[in-house]
């Protein structure tokens, strides 16, 4: 029945190729996570902990689709239902994540999960299903949007060689900030970091996440997330909330204080993290998603990283075209400008209530 969000479990029978698709059963979280960790297409955002955070912080209903063959789990597809009276309801894989979509190593499992996902979108009567693919191992004809890229740096050559690979401008700023009295800190209080982060997103015109988001991430990934910062004269002026996945380090949420811009605290912070990651044996620095031709895109471009397009795909169930729900889209220019002008304390109060309804987060 259209727009029926029954709590009954959704099940899909054998998809016609020996693969059966259903929802994750209670007690199977470890099996799911082991498959994700073993799969070349698995990402941090595919792990069950990510789904748990989305449920607890955003309140979105989850559909954890699992493909099973004769040997057990052969693919997974985490999906969340995002309800919105303005933009319409949609399915997203995954909210909060820069990556998501289907994690499967064989074509049969992949397309069985895709069929199940599109069928779910039709059953629920949503506008579309968004898949935030890190890569598209098995190409489809689904429409996409060439908006996002990710930046990846190979750390295997060591910090000294990595430094030499940067553009002259980036090296110049690093040499300058290394002489400005900044210090790297691994002892950062979450409350202090959150205040800086909230100021940063307000400056960008974006509603802030609730502080509880970071608390829940720390609970879900106790060994896979860390908080670092930069201090000047003892004061925390910049901070970064990092995730670790396999041999990768992902600086995910970050911010710095405006009044210290001349000291290039972000440059110092990311270089300190890169250097530390090299020493600790990590192989990849994933600088994260950016929209093309934005300020963050140009900042990251100076670090001589590999730029990879993110092939996000959409199944249009009721929508007529790919949604345009990014802050860079024309429809959001005025709301972004108005949000920037709101008093900061008000944005801290309103932001967590607003952002959970935005499909593109």
Buried (B, 14 or more C-beta within 10 A) or exposed (E): EEEEEEEEEBEBEEBEBEBBBBBBEEEBBEBBBEBBEEBEBBBBBBBBBBBBBBBBBBEBBBBBBBBBBEEEBBBBBBBBBBBBEEBBBBBBBBBBBBBBBBBBBBEBBBBBBBBBBBBBBBBBBBBBBBBBBBEBBBEBEBBBBEBBBBBBBEBEEEBEEBBEBBEEEBBEBBEBBBEEEBEBBEEBEBEBBBBBBBBBBBEBBBBBBBBEBBBBBBEBBEEBBBBBBBBBEEEBBBBBBBBBBEEBBBBBBBBBBEEBEEBBBBBBBBBBBBBBBBEEEBBBBBBBBBBEEBEBBEBBBBBBBEBBBBBBBBBBBBBEEBBEBBBEBEEBEEEBEEBEEBEEEEBBEBBBEBBBBBBBB
